[in-house]
Amino acid sequence: MDIKARPRIGWGGTTLKEMLTHSEQLLADSGHYYGLRDLKLADATPLLFERMHLKLRGALVSAREIARNISASPIVKELGELAFTVFTPEGDSVALSTGIIVHVHTMSDVVKYMIRNDFEDDPGFAPGDVFCNNDVLAGNVHNCDIHTIIPFFHDGELVSWIAGVTHVPDVGARTPGSSPVGPMSTYDQGLTIPPQKIGENDRVFRAFRDTYKRTSRTPLLLELDEKTRLAGCMMIRGALTHLIREEGIDTYKQFMREAIENGRRSFIRRVRRMLVPGRYRVPSFCDVPWQDERGHLPQAAVNTLMNSPLEITVKVDGTIRTTLDGATAWGYHTMNCSPSALQGGMWVMLSQSLADAESINDGSYFALDQYFPSGSWSNPGNPEAGTAHAWHFLWSGLNGLFRFLSHGYYARGFLEEVVAGYGTTTNILYGSGLNMFGEPFAATNMEMTGAGLGARGCRDGLDCAYAMWNPESDIGDIETSWELWEPMLYLGRTVKPNTGGAGRFRGGNALESVRLVWKSHNAVFQHVGHGMVFVNSGMFGGYPSATGYRRSVHDTNALELIDARAPLPVHDHDPQDSEIERLIEGRHVLDDKALTLPEPYADGDIYVSCIQGGPGLGDPIERAAHLVAQDLNEGHLLARFAAPLYGVIAHQDAGGVWSVDEAATAERRAAMRHERAAGAVPVSQWLARERERVHAGNFAPWVLRMYRESIRLSGDWGREFKAFWGIADASAVYEPPAGRGVRR
């Protein structure tokens, strides 16, 4: 068919582009989604409205639970890294399933990309068509999240879009894994699928299926994930057909509009009820220590400190403005983000806390105003910038969002909602080579979901049970999730003490695994974590959680120990008194370089994965002494830290049980308070000392470069930074050297 002769498939004989333009204009003019000042369906027939909402939500959740069993990837099947959603014809999310709700808005961006770029004309939209995307520039977090999108028609009109997303295990990048760490730009970060038509009549083209065979180390898993997504979309299509047959097409159309406006209003109501209007500043930082890595080009082999000067303004009308003005420049690595990724990261957190079940659609998105400066890691504006591991910075860069919310909750008295932050879900194990069956493998071990949640306003954080990007945290079964796919045996999986931050309420501790490489060939593995800086800070005097570290052992005697049935290490536990060092001979590697490129591992080598805990809340010496003893007895706290961190003097009896010496503890805590007072200096004196340091630019090279980039790319942030420290006369220190340090 001549594309010029294609029938109009929008409502009332319009095009989808006309519908999108009209919808955006109504929102801009009225402040209400689609100009809806009155919710006629919800107000006049609330039971009908709620019934339709529950049926749609139920269909999405049911499709997800059924479809995940088609997948063979442990990331999808065991950990539930998939989600489904339904959109309006313009691409606005109406409802979302459980799962990776980070995609509440990313796939919306993809639908709108296709509409704005005239896909309605070429290749056209028809019943049975199948579209796919994983391109961050169109809408995504990173390219291992692959979308399947289908149009839903009724009587010749495109009534809705249905979409599914799965997190795939490998995208065929320069280095292995689902979100590869090692590529220097978008050109070597693996499979990129811009929005495109990949099938007709509910079947995916063979040519597209063949791309997986040539672009991934795990082609079968990617092909089954494709079937998972398409099957889920088709089940939802059937449920929508039934819903419209029951309630009528006009009612369904009205419901979609009102569901989104209802979500917007619901979000605003909660903001006004739970937060205090004002301006909040919650900075975070992230390290990318690539300077000494071999194999990188010069522009990539640098140590980078990424700045996330998150600022949130809560307005009296209940809307929120967020800005990252002052973010550092994008770099030659895969830790850059797109605005779509940042919006997704914010929404996965807001939907766990501030938004409620009614708000998990694009209605809440329309109550936000966001700014991400061009040229920064948050909005590179350059297709060369790699984004395949955007989560490396989203984990740390969005920690401030929880702190912002918690300050607001605390001010309103919602102590049970306060959370100091969360642990970053690293160290991640990535690897590739030949597995125990002699087949190619790509490892992306997702037990990293066993991070710690930060301390709460009235109790300790959760241990080994939280991942900010998937609130349905699941570490996966050892035998069926990981040992079946990775040529590595588990020697042990335990709670890692001291990974959570100290405080009156401690942060949740995280997971530690000790792995033995087994029956592999040409295997390489890498450590992916944060080891150089604290990526989350405690609240109200609480400590940040521990930084990560690298431990591995090469050329070991582990196989000989197995033959002799001798003891093997089951945990690292205390790096200064390690069971691994006591039991295993070989070349031991122990340092704070938690982010590495892939390194060769032979059979019998040991790899330790230590995830990070959550930050603490409140002064540690205000913690109830009996809780410190409980932490000692349950293995959450190393004994040598009880006195210096908490001021608790505890003794262990012959049976190994710890108990508190109350008198000695009271004396110790009184002495600690006296030492603090004696060492304190007036704020004016501290500021004067720091001002001299700032004027001279007396920072580590990567820190100084961070400030230079932030000032160069910023507007208000740079002016306020200079004004606060009075560095107008030292501006040359903060100007990038000519021809160096500037990424464009």
Secondary structure as GFF3:
##gff-version 3
##sequence-region A 1 744
A	DSSP	three_ten_helix	3	5	.	.	.	ID=ss1
A	DSSP	three_ten_helix	11	13	.	.	.	ID=ss2
A	DSSP	alpha_helix	16	30	.	.	.	ID=ss3
A	DSSP	three_ten_helix	33	35	.	.	.	ID=ss4
A	DSSP	alpha_helix	40	44	.	.	.	ID=ss5
A	DSSP	alpha_helix	46	67	.	.	.	ID=ss6
A	DSSP	alpha_helix	74	77	.	.	.	ID=ss7
A	DSSP	beta_strand	82	87	.	.	.	ID=ss8
A	DSSP	beta_strand	93	96	.	.	.	ID=ss9
A	DSSP	three_ten_helix	101	104	.	.	.	ID=ss10
A	DSSP	alpha_helix	106	116	.	.	.	ID=ss11
A	DSSP	beta_strand	130	133	.	.	.	ID=ss12
A	DSSP	alpha_helix	136	139	.	.	.	ID=ss13
A	DSSP	beta_strand	145	154	.	.	.	ID=ss14
A	DSSP	beta_strand	157	167	.	.	.	ID=ss15
A	DSSP	three_ten_helix	186	188	.	.	.	ID=ss16
A	DSSP	beta_strand	196	200	.	.	.	ID=ss17
A	DSSP	beta_strand	203	204	.	.	.	ID=ss18
A	DSSP	alpha_helix	206	215	.	.	.	ID=ss19
A	DSSP	alpha_helix	219	247	.	.	.	ID=ss20
A	DSSP	alpha_helix	249	274	.	.	.	ID=ss21
A	DSSP	beta_strand	278	289	.	.	.	ID=ss22
A	DSSP	beta_strand	303	314	.	.	.	ID=ss23
A	DSSP	beta_strand	320	323	.	.	.	ID=ss24
A	DSSP	alpha_helix	339	353	.	.	.	ID=ss25
A	DSSP	three_ten_helix	357	359	.	.	.	ID=ss26
A	DSSP	alpha_helix	362	365	.	.	.	ID=ss27
A	DSSP	beta_strand	368	371	.	.	.	ID=ss28
A	DSSP	alpha_helix	391	397	.	.	.	ID=ss29
A	DSSP	alpha_helix	399	412	.	.	.	ID=ss30
A	DSSP	three_ten_helix	415	417	.	.	.	ID=ss31
A	DSSP	beta_strand	428	434	.	.	.	ID=ss32
A	DSSP	beta_strand	440	445	.	.	.	ID=ss33
A	DSSP	three_ten_helix	447	449	.	.	.	ID=ss34
A	DSSP	pi_helix	478	483	.	.	.	ID=ss35
A	DSSP	beta_strand	488	496	.	.	.	ID=ss36
A	DSSP	beta_strand	510	517	.	.	.	ID=ss37
A	DSSP	beta_strand	521	528	.	.	.	ID=ss38
A	DSSP	beta_strand	550	554	.	.	.	ID=ss39
A	DSSP	alpha_helix	558	563	.	.	.	ID=ss40
A	DSSP	three_ten_helix	575	577	.	.	.	ID=ss41
A	DSSP	alpha_helix	579	583	.	.	.	ID=ss42
A	DSSP	beta_strand	587	591	.	.	.	ID=ss43
A	DSSP	beta_strand	599	600	.	.	.	ID=ss44
A	DSSP	beta_strand	606	610	.	.	.	ID=ss45
A	DSSP	three_ten_helix	620	622	.	.	.	ID=ss46
A	DSSP	alpha_helix	625	634	.	.	.	ID=ss47
A	DSSP	three_ten_helix	639	641	.	.	.	ID=ss48
A	DSSP	alpha_helix	642	646	.	.	.	ID=ss49
A	DSSP	beta_strand	650	652	.	.	.	ID=ss50
A	DSSP	beta_strand	658	660	.	.	.	ID=ss51
A	DSSP	alpha_helix	662	679	.	.	.	ID=ss52
A	DSSP	alpha_helix	683	696	.	.	.	ID=ss53
A	DSSP	alpha_helix	701	713	.	.	.	ID=ss54
A	DSSP	alpha_helix	716	725	.	.	.	ID=ss55
A	DSSP	three_ten_helix	728	734	.	.	.	ID=ss56
###
